[in-house]
Amino acid sequence: MTKGEGISLLGVKERNRQQIKRVIYRQAPVTRQRITDELGLSLPTITTNVAQMLGEGLLVEYAAPSRSPTGGRRLQLLDFNAAAHYAVGVELGPYQTLFCVTDLRGKVCGSLVLEAADPRYPEMTAFVAQNIRELVRRSGVPEERLFGVGVGIPGFIEYQEGVIRTALHADWMGRPFVRDLSRLLSLPVWIDNNARMRAFGREMFGSGAAPDTFAYFLVSKGLACPLMIKNNVLAGHKASAGEVGHTTILPDGPLCPTCGRRGCLEAVAGESAILNAATKALERGEAPCLAALVPPGEAPDTTQVLEAQRLGDPAICPIMEKAVEYLGLEVANIFNFISPSLVVVDGYIFQLEENRCRLQETVQGNLYGLMAKETNIEFLPYDRLTGALGAAAFVVRRCLLD
C-alpha cells in the first residue's frame, strides 16, 4: 500500500465514523440497521464502528421496551452516553454574563448568572476564567472529560482566528481572546457571535428536531438573524452574515447609535430603541402604568415595559405595537428572500402573547406566493441561559460531530 492510499483509507474510516455519530446523535435511539439504511454503508462497517465507540464508553446500547413488529427478540437501540464528555458555554451579553456546563445532550450540570463583564479586556478575561474554574468545581464534572469552552460574544468575531473584531467595548476589539483564555484555563476555547452560537443551541439541544435549514431571529439590545443551511451556520465574508439589525427598514428614520445610519431595524425595534421611546414617554408624563412600576429617577427596563404593556399603558402599547410590526416585516422579508423551512424567534419581548400574535399577523400580511401558506415560526420560551447553552452546544458539535 502506498502512502497516499494509506492516508485515503484512514480518511474514509474517519468520515464513516463521523457520519455514524451524526446519525446516532440526531436520530437516537436508533438501530444498527437504521444507520445502515440511512448512510448506505455495509452492516459490518456499522457494527465495527459501533463496537469501537461502545468500547470507548461513548455509546450505550439497550433493548427496546417492546418487541419488534415482526416478533422475535427486542431490537437493540443505540444512543450516546451523555456523561462521556462535557462542555462549558459562556455568553458575554450586554446585560449579564451567563455560564453553564452541560453533558453531550445539553443537560445543565451547573450554571452561573453574573453581572455584565468588565469593559477592560484583561479584567474581563480574568473574570471569565475565574468563574469557569469555579463553575466546573461546583458542578463536580471531571475535568478530564471536558471538551473545552465555547464563548458567544455580540459583534463581529473572527472565529477561525479566535479574535474579537468588534464588540460591546472598545478595549475588547482586536484581541486574541481564544489564545488568552485558553492559556488561563489550559483548555481548548472557541468563540463566535452569540446569535450564531444560539442557532447551534437550537440545532443540537432544542426540544424537537430542527430542520437542516432554518433562520434564527434574535431580538435583544441588538438584532441578528444567522442562517443554518444544511446543518452549517453561514458566517459570510469576514464573519458578518446575519446582521439584519442594520438593514434599513424605515428610510430617513431615527439615527442608530451603533452604526450611525438612519432607519435601520435596530434603531426602530431593538430593545434599546424600545427603552428610549418608553423613557421619553415616561418623562412626558404619558405612561401612567409604567410610571407606577419605575422608581422615581430611574430608567425603565424591558421587564417593566412589558408589564406596562400587559396593563394596557396608553403610551407603551403603541410603542410596542410599532416595534413588533417592524420586526414582523423583517421576518417576512427573510421568508420571501431565502424561504427557510423554519424561523426561530428568540426574544424577551415575545413572552407576551399579544406580541407573538402581532408578529405572526404582520408576517402573514407581507408574504409572497406560497410562502403565505407554508411559513413556520417557532417562538422560543425565554431562558436566560439560552446563549450559554448555545455556546456549549457549539463545543459539543465541534468536538463530537464535526
SULRA-V245480 format. One line per field, one symbol per residue. ss: DSSP state (@ for helix, = for strand, . for the rest). phi: phi as a letter, one per 40 degrees, with the letter a starting at -180 (. if undefined). A space follows every 10 residues. Layout:
ss = ???
phi = ???
//
This chain:
ss = ..@@@@@@@@ @@@@@@@@@@ @@@@@@@..= .@@@@@@@@. ..@@@@@@@@ @@@@@...== =======... ...======= .@@@.===== ==...===== ===....=== =====..... @@@@@@@@@@ @@@@@@@@@. ..@@@===== ===...==.. ..==.....@ @@..=.@@@@ @@@@@...== ===@@@@@@@ @@@@@..... ...======. ..=======. .==...@@@. ...@@@.=.. ....=..... .=.=@@@@@. @@@@@@@@@@ @@@....@@@ @@@....... .@@@@@@@@@ .....@@@@@ @@@@@@@@@@ @@@@@@@@.. ..=====@@@ @.@@@@@@@@ @@@@...... @@@@..===. .....@@@@@ @@@@@@@@@@ @.
phi = .cdccccccc cccccccccc ccccccbdca cdcccdccbg cccdcccccc ccccccgcbb bacccbccdc ggccccbbac cdccababbb bcccbabbba bbccbgccci abbbcdcccc cdcccccccc ccdccccccg cccccccibb bbbchcbccc cgbccbacbc cccgccccdc ccccbfbcbb badccccccc ccccbccgcc ccbabbcbba dbbaacbcbf gbcccgcffb cgcccbccba dgccccccbg bcgcdccbac cccccccccc ccccgbbccc cccbddgbcc bccccccccd cgdcccdccc cccccccccc cccccccbfc cabcbbadcc cccccccccc cccccbcbgc dcbbcbbbcc ccaccdcccc cccdcccccb bc
//
